[in-house]
Amino acid sequence: MQNKLLFLSLFVVCLYSTSFSQTYDVVWTDAVGVSVNGNSLTKTASNRVWGNAGAASTNVLPAGQDGYVETVVAETTTARMIGFSSSNANASWNTIHYNFYLNYHASSSPRVEIYESGTQRLIHNSFSTGDVVRVERIGSTVYYKKNGTAIYTSTVPSTSALIVDVALYETGATLNNVITSFPPPGGGGNGGGGSLACNNTISSFPYNEGFESSLPWSPQNNPSTSTGWRRHSGTTTSSGTGPSSGAAVGTYYTYLETSSPTTASTDYFLEGPCFDLTGASSASFGFKYHMYSTSVMGTLSLEATTDDVNWTSVWSETGNKGDVWQTASGISLDSYAGQTVKLRFKGTTSSSGYVYRNDMAIDDLSLTTSGGGGDAISPTAPTNLLSSSTTSNSTQLSWTAASDNVAVTGYDIYRNGSYLGSTTSTFYSVTGLSPSTTYSFFVRAKDGAGNVSANSNTRQVTTLAAPDNTAPSAPTNLVSSTTTANSTQLSWTASSDNVGVTGYDIYRNGSYLASTTSTSYSVTGLSASTPYSFYVRAKDAAGNISANSNTRNVTTLAASGSSLWTQNGSAIYYNSGNVGIGITNPTEALTVNGTVLAKEYKATLNYAWPDYVFLPSYPIMPLKEVEAYIEKNGHLPNIPSAEEVGKEGVNLAEMNTKLLEKVEELTLHIIALEKRIQQLEKQ
């Protein structure tokens, strides 16, 4: 039963295969690390790795439609993959959704493998030169065929639009004569040349492109790398290559970045629009180019095609041309007059040297025609150019529309005589200006034939000064004076500001109290015997506020008629808190910042009087140990050092006790010494 079902399945597949009436050559795009020859590809990138060589097709198999991609095996000594993907993510093999892997193994014969989105589905027997391999969708099922026979049927259904997606491993790997059952854009079935696919067609001349506002030419780059054509201003990222002076005309240009990966002998394409030369008897193309390298420079070519398959070189230069922009002019396109032609630049990296120094650049493209008539009338000049909503870095331009015998297609804006940008409307927002700077602007109208009007009136615009975003410095040295029971006087050192301080805000207990323009303030309405905290902030005309000053703590005096002191007969006393003389924050019951003059001072001791020295149990230190202690510490034992006294002060009662202790110890040492002298005299 299983054999019958397999036979029936193969019969249906063969039946569907014969329903395709026409084949189409694959038209390649996003080609990276390969050379393209019609519908064939050969890997030129170096190294035996995946990910640096691949391409996709412009041919698209529509969603829900049957179709296939097919190739004839040209050799059996390299590894390469071909199949279908819903999009071209990169040149890697594991992003191909339905993948026919022609796998070459040095230790065994070549074999076919099936992969789907990086997952291996099948290992098949060998393949040979001349074998025809095909990936085919019928309904929502994908089949893998070799020489017309299905070797694997996918279990992953497919209904979305698909493109041909390929990846190549070894240098020299080839995919030959790749065809599909569905056409590239514009059709062009086999039996003749291909058809030109045009996403954008230029039909008005002269044509000019300086890349100032965009990159309308299409880079055929690998999105997984940083190598390829790109729009740029200034110098390129690599040293020793690229234009050091920036663009040839205006601000922007396009160049080939070759720093990562640095692949030798590799082609990178910049594909232009289609040019409709059907009404011209002759055509000429020109541009500026820059080819400078302190190593070995590659080759820059200009190619043309009328079918997206056969590209013909119409201009080429190789090698280092110096750090100057060169001019290529008068490149004849006469052989394409009367037809529609597509142009592309091909940058080919050098085969040796520092490949990352192959930053070749182009700018100021032009295409002119003659014969066949055309629009030669320029638009009128725009009028009433005005500016509004000017800030420190921008302004809004507007003008009265120009008129043309056919149609105005846009306006070019110039700043200080240099091209700035383009628009199709009658207004333009200018940004990126400098504060307090005067600029001049004018506008030109243009039409589809490339005719340009005279200048509009010139509008002078002066930007505003830069906004002040700098806060003043914080006030310092906030102090209080003449404090009473209900008031105090605050003063501080002035703040500074980049423009000017306009005033100060005073805060009491963390809440706003008042403002002043001076550096002092009289605070009134306070309560008696009450502590308050004050700080000050500076401000400027732009509303910028400084940080807080230091905080000043103030305690008001007692109310008049009341006293903190109590009288008892002839005695007066103070029950709570500390008393300070010459100091605002006493830390002891009585703190005096100054000299105390008294006839007599009497202290009550909290320490033992040193009579304990004369007790037999007192451990008097031998003189040798005393000497050693002094040599080490610089003072007597149990006596504070000069540093300690400087930091902590001296408790007089304690110090008198310690001094008497030392006198009594000295007395004991003298008595002992006297006894030893007497003993020696007897001997």
C-alpha positions as CSV (number, residue, x, y, z in Angstrom):
1,M,0.0,0.0,0.0
2,Q,2.8,2.4,0.9
3,N,4.6,1.7,-2.4
4,K,1.3,2.5,-4.3
5,L,0.9,5.8,-2.4
6,L,4.5,6.8,-3.1
7,F,4.0,6.0,-6.8
8,L,0.8,8.0,-6.9
9,S,2.5,11.0,-5.2
10,L,5.4,10.9,-7.7
11,F,2.9,10.7,-10.5
12,V,1.1,13.8,-9.3
13,V,4.4,15.7,-8.9
14,C,5.4,14.8,-12.5
15,L,2.0,15.8,-13.8
16,Y,2.3,19.2,-12.1
17,S,5.9,19.7,-13.3
18,T,4.8,19.5,-16.9
19,S,2.2,22.3,-16.5
20,F,4.9,25.1,-16.5
21,S,5.0,26.4,-20.0
22,Q,7.9,28.9,-19.8
23,T,11.1,29.3,-18.0
24,Y,12.9,32.5,-17.0
25,D,16.6,33.3,-16.2
26,V,17.1,34.4,-12.6
27,V,17.9,38.1,-12.4
28,W,20.2,38.5,-9.4
29,T,20.1,41.2,-6.7
30,D,21.8,41.7,-3.3
31,A,24.9,39.9,-4.8
32,V,27.7,39.8,-2.2
33,G,31.1,38.2,-2.7
34,V,30.2,36.8,-6.1
35,S,30.7,37.6,-9.8
36,V,27.5,37.6,-11.8
37,N,27.4,36.3,-15.4
38,G,23.8,36.4,-16.6
39,N,21.9,33.8,-14.5
40,S,25.0,32.2,-13.2
41,L,27.1,33.0,-10.1
42,T,30.7,32.3,-9.0
43,K,32.1,33.0,-5.5
44,T,34.9,35.5,-5.6
45,A,35.2,36.2,-1.9
46,S,38.1,34.5,-0.1
47,N,38.1,31.9,2.7
48,R,36.1,28.7,3.0
49,V,33.3,30.1,5.1
50,W,29.6,30.6,4.9
51,G,28.1,34.1,5.2
52,N,30.3,36.2,2.9
53,A,28.9,35.1,-0.5
54,G,25.4,34.9,-1.8
55,A,22.6,36.5,-3.7
56,A,18.8,36.6,-4.2
57,S,16.5,36.9,-7.2
58,T,14.4,39.7,-8.4
59,N,12.1,36.9,-9.7
60,V,9.2,36.5,-7.1
61,L,7.0,33.5,-6.9
62,P,3.6,35.0,-5.8
63,A,1.8,33.8,-2.7
64,G,-0.3,30.7,-3.4
65,Q,1.2,30.1,-6.8
66,D,3.0,27.0,-8.1
67,G,6.6,27.4,-9.3
68,Y,10.2,26.1,-9.1
69,V,13.8,27.1,-9.2
70,E,16.3,24.8,-11.0
71,T,20.0,24.6,-11.8
72,V,22.4,22.3,-13.6
73,V,25.3,21.0,-11.5
74,A,28.4,22.5,-13.0
75,E,31.1,21.0,-10.7
76,T,31.4,18.6,-7.7
77,T,34.3,20.1,-5.8
78,T,32.7,22.9,-3.8
79,A,29.8,23.4,-1.4
80,R,26.8,25.6,-2.3
81,M,23.1,26.0,-1.5
82,I,20.1,27.0,-3.5
83,G,16.4,27.2,-2.6
84,F,13.5,29.5,-1.6
85,S,13.1,32.1,1.1
86,S,10.4,34.6,1.9
87,S,13.0,37.3,2.1
88,N,16.8,37.8,1.7
89,A,18.0,38.2,5.3
90,N,21.7,37.8,4.5
91,A,24.2,35.6,2.7
92,S,24.1,32.9,5.3
93,W,22.9,29.4,4.5
94,N,20.8,28.8,7.6
95,T,18.3,31.6,6.7
96,I,17.3,29.9,3.5
97,H,13.8,28.4,4.2
98,Y,13.8,25.6,1.7
99,N,17.4,24.6,0.9
100,F,19.0,22.2,-1.6
101,Y,22.5,21.6,-0.3
102,L,25.2,20.4,-2.8
103,N,27.7,19.2,-0.3
104,Y,31.3,18.4,-1.2
105,H,33.3,16.3,1.3
106,A,37.0,15.8,0.8
107,S,36.8,12.4,2.6
108,S,33.8,11.0,0.7
109,S,31.8,11.4,-2.5
110,P,29.7,14.5,-3.0
111,R,26.2,14.2,-1.6
112,V,22.9,16.0,-1.5
113,E,21.4,17.3,1.8
114,I,18.1,19.0,2.5
115,Y,18.0,21.8,5.0
116,E,15.0,24.0,6.0
117,S,15.8,27.2,8.0
118,G,19.0,25.6,9.3
119,T,17.5,22.2,10.2
120,Q,18.8,19.1,8.4
121,R,15.9,17.1,6.9
122,L,17.7,14.5,4.7
123,I,21.1,13.1,3.6
124,H,20.8,11.7,0.1
125,N,23.3,9.8,-2.2
126,S,25.9,11.5,-4.4
127,F,25.4,14.0,-7.2
128,S,27.3,14.4,-10.5
129,T,28.1,17.1,-13.0
130,G,25.1,17.6,-15.3
131,D,22.5,16.6,-12.6
132,V,19.4,18.9,-12.6
133,V,18.3,19.9,-9.1
134,R,15.0,21.6,-8.4
135,V,13.1,23.0,-5.4
136,E,9.4,23.2,-6.4
137,R,6.2,24.3,-4.8
138,I,2.8,22.7,-5.8
139,G,-0.1,23.9,-3.8
140,S,1.3,24.5,-0.3
141,T,3.8,21.6,-0.5
142,V,7.5,21.9,-1.4
143,Y,9.3,19.1,-3.2
144,Y,13.0,18.6,-3.7
145,K,13.9,16.8,-7.0
146,K,17.1,15.5,-8.6
147,N,16.8,14.7,-12.4
148,G,13.0,14.9,-12.2
149,T,12.6,12.6,-9.3
150,A,11.4,13.8,-5.9
151,I,13.9,12.8,-3.1
152,Y,12.1,14.6,-0.3
153,T,8.7,16.2,0.4
154,S,8.7,19.0,3.0
155,T,6.4,18.8,6.0
156,V,6.5,22.6,6.4
157,P,3.7,24.1,4.3
158,S,4.4,27.1,2.1
159,T,1.8,29.7,1.0
160,S,3.7,33.0,1.1
161,A,5.6,34.8,-1.7
162,L,9.1,33.3,-2.3
163,I,12.4,34.4,-3.9
164,V,15.4,32.4,-5.0
165,D,18.1,32.5,-2.2
166,V,21.6,31.1,-2.6
167,A,24.8,30.8,-0.5
168,L,28.3,29.7,-1.5
169,Y,31.1,28.2,0.6
170,E,34.4,27.9,-1.2
171,T,36.1,30.4,-3.5
172,G,35.2,29.4,-7.0
173,A,31.9,27.7,-6.1
174,T,29.5,28.0,-9.0
175,L,25.7,27.9,-9.5
176,N,25.2,27.6,-13.2
177,N,22.2,28.5,-15.4
178,V,19.7,29.1,-12.6
179,I,16.2,29.3,-14.0
180,T,12.7,29.7,-12.6
181,S,9.1,29.1,-13.7
182,F,8.2,32.6,-12.7
183,P,9.5,35.8,-14.3
184,P,11.6,38.7,-12.9
185,P,9.9,42.1,-12.8
186,G,8.9,43.1,-16.4
187,G,8.8,39.5,-17.6
188,G,11.3,38.4,-20.3
189,G,11.0,34.6,-20.9
190,N,13.8,32.5,-22.2
191,G,14.3,32.2,-25.9
192,G,15.7,35.8,-26.0
193,G,17.2,38.4,-23.7
194,G,15.7,39.3,-20.3
195,S,13.4,42.3,-19.7
196,L,14.5,45.4,-17.9
197,A,13.0,45.8,-14.4
198,C,12.5,49.5,-13.6
199,N,11.5,50.7,-10.1
200,N,12.1,54.3,-11.2
201,T,12.4,55.7,-14.7
202,I,14.0,59.1,-15.6
203,S,12.5,60.6,-18.7
204,S,13.3,64.4,-18.2
205,F,16.8,65.6,-19.0
206,P,19.3,66.9,-18.2
207,Y,19.5,64.5,-15.2
208,N,21.6,65.6,-12.2
209,E,22.3,63.8,-8.9
210,G,24.6,64.9,-6.1
211,F,23.2,62.7,-3.2
212,E,22.5,65.8,-1.1
213,S,19.1,64.7,0.2
214,S,19.1,60.9,-0.3
215,L,20.7,57.9,-2.0
216,P,18.3,57.2,-4.9
217,W,20.7,54.7,-6.5
218,S,20.3,51.3,-5.0
219,P,23.4,49.7,-3.2
220,Q,23.5,45.9,-3.8
221,N,25.1,45.3,-0.4
222,N,25.0,42.5,2.1
223,P,23.0,43.8,5.1
224,S,24.9,41.6,7.5
225,T,28.2,43.4,6.8
226,S,29.4,47.0,6.9
227,T,31.0,46.8,3.4
228,G,29.1,48.4,0.5
229,W,28.0,51.6,-1.1
230,R,26.7,54.3,1.2
231,R,25.9,58.0,1.3
232,H,28.4,60.1,3.3
233,S,29.8,63.5,4.2
234,G,33.3,64.4,5.4
235,T,36.1,61.9,5.3
236,T,35.6,58.1,5.2
237,T,36.2,55.9,8.3
238,S,39.4,54.3,7.1
239,S,42.8,56.1,7.1
240,G,44.9,56.4,4.0
241,T,41.9,56.3,1.6
242,G,38.8,58.2,0.6
243,P,38.5,62.0,-0.1
244,S,40.0,64.1,2.7
245,S,38.2,67.2,1.5
246,G,34.7,65.7,1.6
247,A,32.2,65.9,-1.3
248,A,33.2,67.1,-4.8
249,V,30.1,69.3,-4.9
250,G,27.9,70.2,-1.9
251,T,28.1,68.2,1.3
252,Y,27.3,64.6,0.5
253,Y,28.7,62.0,-1.9
254,T,28.5,58.2,-2.2
255,Y,31.5,55.9,-1.6
256,L,32.3,52.2,-1.4
257,E,33.1,51.3,2.3
258,T,35.5,48.2,2.3
259,S,36.5,47.9,5.9
260,S,34.4,45.0,7.1
261,P,34.8,42.4,5.8
262,T,38.0,43.3,3.9
263,T,37.4,40.9,1.0
264,A,39.8,41.1,-2.0
265,S,38.7,40.9,-5.6
266,T,35.0,41.4,-4.8
267,D,32.4,43.3,-6.8
268,Y,30.0,45.7,-5.1
269,F,27.2,47.3,-7.2
270,L,25.4,50.6,-7.0
271,E,22.4,50.3,-9.3
272,G,20.8,53.4,-10.8
273,P,17.3,54.1,-12.1
274,C,16.2,53.4,-15.7
275,F,16.8,56.2,-18.2
276,D,14.2,56.6,-21.0
277,L,16.2,57.5,-24.0
278,T,13.5,56.7,-26.5
279,G,13.2,60.3,-27.5
280,A,16.9,61.0,-27.8
281,S,19.3,60.7,-30.7
282,S,22.4,60.8,-28.5
283,A,23.1,60.7,-24.8
284,S,26.2,61.5,-22.6
285,F,26.9,60.6,-19.0
286,G,29.4,62.2,-16.6
287,F,30.4,62.3,-12.9
288,K,33.1,63.1,-10.4
289,Y,35.1,60.2,-9.0
290,H,37.8,59.8,-6.3
291,M,40.2,56.8,-6.1
292,Y,42.9,57.3,-3.5
293,S,44.7,54.7,-1.4
294,T,48.1,54.6,0.3
295,S,48.0,50.8,-0.5
296,V,46.6,49.2,-3.6
297,M,43.4,50.7,-5.2
298,G,40.8,48.5,-7.0
299,T,38.7,49.2,-10.1
300,L,35.7,51.4,-10.6
301,S,33.5,50.7,-13.6
302,L,30.3,52.1,-15.1
303,E,28.0,49.4,-16.7
304,A,24.8,49.6,-18.8
305,T,22.1,47.1,-19.5
306,T,18.8,47.0,-21.4
307,D,17.6,43.6,-20.1
308,D,19.0,43.3,-16.5
309,V,21.0,40.2,-17.6
310,N,23.7,41.4,-20.0
311,W,25.7,44.3,-18.5
312,T,28.2,46.1,-20.7
313,S,31.1,48.2,-19.3
314,V,31.0,51.8,-20.8
315,W,33.8,53.2,-18.6
316,S,36.4,51.9,-16.2
317,E,39.4,53.2,-14.2
318,T,41.9,51.2,-12.1
319,G,44.5,52.2,-9.5
320,N,45.4,55.1,-7.3
321,K,44.4,58.5,-8.8
322,G,45.6,60.6,-5.8
323,D,43.6,62.4,-3.1
324,V,41.8,64.7,-5.6
325,W,38.4,64.4,-7.3
326,Q,38.7,63.4,-10.9
327,T,36.1,64.1,-13.7
328,A,34.7,61.6,-16.1
329,S,32.8,63.4,-18.8
330,G,31.4,62.7,-22.3
331,I,30.8,59.0,-21.6
332,S,28.8,58.1,-24.7
333,L,25.5,56.3,-24.3
334,D,24.6,56.9,-28.0
335,S,24.3,53.1,-28.6
336,Y,21.4,53.1,-26.2
337,A,19.6,56.1,-27.8
338,G,16.0,55.2,-28.7
339,Q,15.9,52.6,-25.8
340,T,15.5,52.5,-22.0
341,V,18.8,51.8,-20.3
342,K,19.8,51.1,-16.7
343,L,23.2,52.1,-15.4
344,R,25.2,50.8,-12.4
345,F,28.6,51.5,-10.8
346,K,30.7,48.4,-10.0
347,G,33.5,48.8,-7.4
348,T,35.9,45.9,-7.5
349,T,38.3,45.6,-4.5
350,S,42.0,45.1,-5.1
351,S,43.4,41.6,-5.2
352,S,46.2,42.4,-2.7
353,G,47.3,45.1,-0.3
354,Y,45.2,46.7,2.4
355,V,41.7,46.1,0.9
356,Y,40.1,48.3,3.5
357,R,41.8,51.2,1.8
358,N,39.7,50.8,-1.3
359,D,37.2,53.6,-0.5
360,M,36.4,54.7,-4.1
361,A,33.8,57.6,-4.3
362,I,31.4,59.2,-6.8
363,D,29.5,62.5,-6.8
364,D,27.8,65.0,-9.2
365,L,26.3,62.6,-11.7
366,S,24.8,64.0,-14.9
367,L,23.1,62.6,-18.0
368,T,22.3,64.8,-21.0
369,T,20.5,64.1,-24.2
370,S,20.1,65.7,-27.6
371,G,17.6,65.3,-30.4
372,G,14.0,64.4,-30.1
373,G,12.9,67.8,-28.8
374,G,12.1,68.5,-25.1
375,D,11.2,71.2,-22.6
376,A,13.8,74.0,-22.6
377,I,11.7,76.7,-20.7
378,S,12.7,77.4,-17.1
379,P,10.2,78.0,-14.4
380,T,9.6,81.6,-13.1
381,A,11.6,82.6,-10.0
382,P,9.9,82.0,-6.6
383,T,8.9,85.3,-5.0
384,N,8.1,86.7,-1.5
385,L,10.6,84.5,0.3
386,L,10.0,85.0,4.1
387,S,11.1,83.6,7.4
388,S,9.2,82.9,10.6
389,S,9.4,81.1,13.9
390,T,13.2,81.7,14.1
391,T,14.9,80.2,17.2
392,S,18.5,80.0,18.2
393,N,19.1,77.0,15.9
394,S,16.2,77.0,13.3
395,T,13.9,79.0,11.1
396,Q,10.9,78.4,8.8
397,L,11.1,79.6,5.2
398,S,8.1,80.1,2.9
399,W,7.6,81.6,-0.5
400,T,5.1,82.2,-3.3
401,A,5.0,79.3,-5.8
402,A,6.8,79.6,-9.2
403,S,5.0,78.7,-12.5
404,D,6.2,76.7,-15.5
405,N,5.0,75.9,-19.0
406,V,4.7,72.2,-18.1
407,A,4.9,71.9,-14.3
408,V,7.2,72.9,-11.4
409,T,8.5,69.7,-9.8
410,G,10.3,71.1,-6.8
411,Y,12.4,73.8,-5.2
412,D,16.1,73.9,-4.2
413,I,17.0,75.9,-1.1
414,Y,20.4,77.6,-0.8
415,R,22.0,78.9,2.4
416,N,24.9,81.4,2.1
417,G,25.1,80.6,-1.6
418,S,25.5,76.8,-1.1
419,Y,22.9,74.1,-1.8
420,L,21.0,73.1,1.4
421,G,18.1,70.9,0.4
422,S,15.0,70.3,-1.8
423,T,11.3,70.2,-1.3
424,T,8.1,69.9,-3.4
425,S,6.2,72.3,-1.2
426,T,6.5,76.1,-0.8
427,F,7.9,76.0,2.7
428,Y,11.1,74.5,4.3
429,S,12.2,74.0,7.9
430,V,15.9,74.9,8.3
431,T,17.6,73.3,11.3
432,G,21.1,72.9,12.7
433,L,21.8,76.7,12.7
434,S,24.2,78.4,15.2
435,P,22.9,81.0,17.8
436,S,23.3,84.7,17.2
437,T,24.4,84.1,13.6
438,T,23.2,85.8,10.4
439,Y,22.3,83.6,7.3
440,S,21.2,84.4,3.8
441,F,18.7,82.2,1.9
442,F,17.3,82.1,-1.6
443,V,15.2,79.5,-3.5
444,R,15.2,78.2,-7.1
445,A,12.3,76.4,-8.9
446,K,12.9,73.4,-11.2
447,D,10.9,71.3,-13.6
448,G,10.9,67.7,-14.8
449,A,13.2,68.5,-17.7
450,G,15.9,69.8,-15.3
451,N,15.3,73.5,-16.1
452,V,16.1,75.7,-13.2
453,S,14.7,79.2,-12.5
454,A,16.5,82.4,-11.4
455,N,17.0,83.0,-7.7
456,S,14.2,84.2,-5.6
457,N,14.7,87.3,-3.4
458,T,17.3,86.8,-0.7
459,R,16.1,86.6,2.9
460,Q,18.5,87.5,5.7
461,V,17.8,85.7,9.0
462,T,19.6,86.2,12.3
463,T,19.1,83.4,14.8
464,L,18.3,84.2,18.5
465,A,20.9,84.0,21.2
466,A,21.4,80.6,22.8
467,P,19.0,79.9,25.7
468,D,20.5,80.4,29.1
469,N,20.5,77.0,30.8
470,T,23.2,77.7,33.3
471,A,22.2,78.2,37.0
472,P,24.0,80.7,39.3
473,S,26.5,79.4,41.8
474,A,25.1,78.8,45.3
475,P,25.3,81.7,47.8
476,T,28.0,81.1,50.5
477,N,28.8,82.2,54.0
478,L,25.2,82.6,55.2
479,V,25.3,84.2,58.7
480,S,22.9,85.8,61.1
481,S,23.3,88.8,63.4
482,T,21.4,91.1,65.8
483,T,19.0,88.3,66.7
484,T,16.1,89.4,69.0
485,A,13.1,87.6,70.5
486,N,11.2,88.1,67.1
487,S,13.8,89.0,64.4
488,T,17.2,88.3,63.0
489,Q,19.4,89.8,60.2
490,L,20.7,87.4,57.5
491,S,23.6,88.1,55.1
492,W,25.6,86.1,52.6
493,T,28.3,86.2,49.9
494,A,27.0,87.0,46.4
495,S,26.5,84.3,43.8
496,S,27.9,84.5,40.2
497,D,26.2,83.6,36.9
498,N,27.1,83.4,33.2
499,V,24.6,86.2,32.4
500,G,23.7,87.8,35.7
501,V,22.1,87.1,39.1
502,T,18.7,88.8,39.4
503,G,17.8,88.0,43.0
504,Y,17.8,85.6,45.9
505,D,15.0,83.5,47.5
506,I,15.1,83.1,51.3
507,Y,13.8,79.8,52.8
508,R,12.8,79.3,56.5
509,N,12.5,75.8,57.9
510,G,12.5,74.5,54.3
511,S,9.6,76.8,53.0
512,Y,9.9,79.8,50.8
513,L,9.9,83.0,52.9
514,A,10.7,86.0,50.6
515,S,13.0,87.4,47.8
516,T,15.5,90.2,47.6
517,T,17.9,91.6,45.1
518,S,20.5,92.4,47.8
519,T,22.8,90.1,49.8
520,S,21.0,90.6,53.1
521,Y,17.5,90.3,54.5
522,S,15.8,91.2,57.7
523,V,13.6,88.4,59.0
524,T,10.7,89.5,61.3
525,G,7.7,88.0,62.9
526,L,9.6,85.2,64.7
527,S,8.6,83.6,68.0
528,A,10.7,84.1,71.1
529,S,13.0,81.3,72.4
530,T,12.4,79.3,69.1
531,P,15.0,77.7,66.8
532,Y,14.8,78.3,63.1
533,S,16.8,77.1,60.0
534,F,17.5,79.4,57.0
535,Y,19.1,78.9,53.6
536,V,19.2,81.0,50.4
537,R,19.1,80.3,46.6
538,A,20.2,82.6,43.8
539,K,18.3,83.0,40.5
540,D,18.7,84.5,37.1
541,A,16.5,86.1,34.4
542,A,16.0,82.7,32.6
543,G,14.6,81.2,35.7
544,N,17.6,79.0,36.5
545,I,17.9,78.4,40.3
546,S,21.1,77.7,42.2
547,A,21.8,75.0,44.8
548,N,21.1,75.9,48.4
549,S,23.5,78.0,50.4
550,N,24.8,76.6,53.7
551,T,22.1,76.3,56.4
552,R,22.1,78.8,59.2
553,N,20.4,77.8,62.5
554,V,19.1,80.7,64.6
555,T,17.4,80.6,68.1
556,T,15.5,83.8,69.0
557,L,16.0,85.3,72.5
558,A,13.5,85.0,75.3
559,A,10.6,87.4,75.3
560,S,11.0,90.7,77.1
561,G,10.2,90.5,80.9
562,S,11.0,86.8,81.1
563,S,14.3,85.1,81.9
564,L,15.8,81.7,81.8
565,W,17.7,82.4,85.1
566,T,16.2,81.9,88.5
567,Q,17.1,83.8,91.7
568,N,17.2,82.2,95.1
569,G,18.1,84.7,97.7
570,S,21.5,86.1,96.7
571,A,22.1,83.2,94.4
572,I,21.1,83.0,90.7
573,Y,21.1,79.7,88.7
574,Y,20.2,78.2,85.3
575,N,18.4,74.9,85.4
576,S,18.5,73.5,81.9
577,G,20.8,73.6,78.8
578,N,24.4,74.8,78.5
579,V,25.8,78.3,79.0
580,G,28.2,79.7,76.4
581,I,30.4,82.8,76.7
582,G,31.9,83.9,73.4
583,I,30.4,80.8,71.6
584,T,27.0,80.1,70.1
585,N,26.9,76.3,70.5
586,P,28.2,75.4,74.0
587,T,28.8,71.7,74.5
588,E,29.3,71.7,78.3
589,A,27.4,73.2,81.2
590,L,29.7,76.3,80.9
591,T,31.8,76.8,77.8
592,V,34.0,79.9,77.6
593,N,35.8,81.0,74.4
594,G,38.4,83.2,76.0
595,T,40.4,83.7,79.2
596,V,38.9,83.1,82.6
597,L,40.3,85.4,85.4
598,A,39.7,84.2,89.0
599,K,41.4,84.6,92.4
600,E,40.9,80.9,93.2
601,Y,39.8,77.8,91.4
602,K,38.4,74.8,93.3
603,A,37.6,71.4,91.7
604,T,35.6,68.5,92.9
605,L,37.5,65.3,91.9
606,N,35.9,62.4,90.2
607,Y,39.3,60.6,90.3
608,A,41.2,58.7,93.1
609,W,43.9,60.8,94.7
610,P,47.3,59.3,93.9
611,D,48.2,58.1,97.4
612,Y,47.8,54.7,95.9
613,V,51.3,55.0,94.6
614,F,52.7,54.4,98.1
615,L,50.8,51.1,98.5
616,P,53.0,48.0,98.5
617,S,50.9,46.5,95.7
618,Y,51.4,49.5,93.3
619,P,53.4,48.3,90.2
620,I,55.9,51.1,89.9
621,M,57.6,51.0,86.4
622,P,61.4,50.4,86.5
623,L,63.5,53.3,85.2
624,K,64.7,51.2,82.3
625,E,61.2,50.7,81.1
626,V,60.4,54.3,81.6
627,E,63.3,55.2,79.4
628,A,62.3,52.8,76.7
629,Y,58.7,54.1,76.8
630,I,59.9,57.7,76.4
631,E,62.2,56.8,73.5
632,K,59.3,55.1,71.8
633,N,56.4,57.5,72.5
634,G,58.0,60.9,73.3
635,H,56.1,61.4,76.6
636,L,55.7,59.9,80.1
637,P,53.5,56.8,80.6
638,N,49.9,57.7,81.6
639,I,50.5,61.3,80.5
640,P,48.7,62.5,77.3
641,S,50.8,63.5,74.3
642,A,51.0,67.0,72.8
643,E,48.9,65.8,69.9
644,E,46.2,64.5,72.2
645,V,46.1,67.7,74.2
646,G,45.9,69.7,71.0
647,K,42.8,67.8,69.9
648,E,41.0,67.1,73.2
649,G,42.2,69.8,75.5
650,V,43.2,69.2,79.2
651,N,41.0,68.3,82.2
652,L,42.9,70.3,84.9
653,A,41.7,68.1,87.8
654,E,42.7,64.9,86.0
655,M,46.0,66.4,84.9
656,N,46.9,67.6,88.5
657,T,46.1,64.0,89.7
658,K,48.4,62.5,87.0
659,L,51.2,65.0,87.7
660,L,51.1,64.2,91.5
661,E,51.2,60.5,90.6
662,K,54.4,61.1,88.7
663,V,55.9,63.1,91.6
664,E,55.2,60.3,94.0
665,E,56.7,57.7,91.6
666,L,59.8,59.9,91.3
667,T,60.0,60.2,95.1
668,L,60.0,56.3,95.4
669,H,62.7,56.1,92.7
670,I,64.8,58.7,94.7
671,I,64.4,56.8,98.0
672,A,65.4,53.5,96.2
673,L,68.4,55.3,94.7
674,E,69.4,56.7,98.1
675,K,69.3,53.2,99.7
676,R,71.6,51.8,96.9
677,I,74.1,54.6,97.4
678,Q,74.3,53.9,101.1
679,Q,74.8,50.2,100.5
680,L,77.6,50.9,98.1
681,E,79.3,53.2,100.6
682,K,79.3,50.5,103.3
683,Q,80.9,48.1,100.9
